[in-house]
């Protein structure tokens, strides 16, 4: 029998922040449908327990513009609303929010005080729409959170870990080239100095 992970949410006028709290999640699968259906499943714990949830969100969403980041302790989703308006609650108005759905007070702002976006520094994101309903999440989840997204961070415009690694290698290569130039230059200059000294000695002897 599956269990429900804890889910926290907050919103802005045009988006919803959803955080699934599940440390060391493996084989994570997240599916988002335009009608607002949000599905999640993963295994976690030493016994490999199955965690699942399904929510009918308050309104339609823009799947293509929505993003997801799989972390070591949680799965963070930015769900773009199809229509920019404040939702009264996360699920549909005719439904009661499940007991495992909580308000994320760290990210929450009031409707009359629409604060800025959440700080996303250090997160690597992939697009929901670009991954076919997130069917490819199985391989990523099994790699242990953020590390599994290393090569895909660039899809979210955040400068992924894969790209960062290449920059580091390029920088090291440049440094090595710069370090190797001075010794060669010194040899050339040394050769010129020795030749000049030899000419001076010859002139003096004559």
Protein Blocks (a to p, Z undefined) as FASTA:
>chain_A
ZZdddddddddfkbccdddddehiahiacdddfkopacddddedjkopacddddddfbdc
dfklpccdddfkbccdddddfbdcddfbfbdfkbccdfklccdfklgccfklcccdddfe
hiacddfklngoolmmmmmmmnopjllmmmmmmmnonopaklmmmmmmmmmmmmmmmmmm
mmmmmmmmmmmmmmmmmmmmmmmmZZ
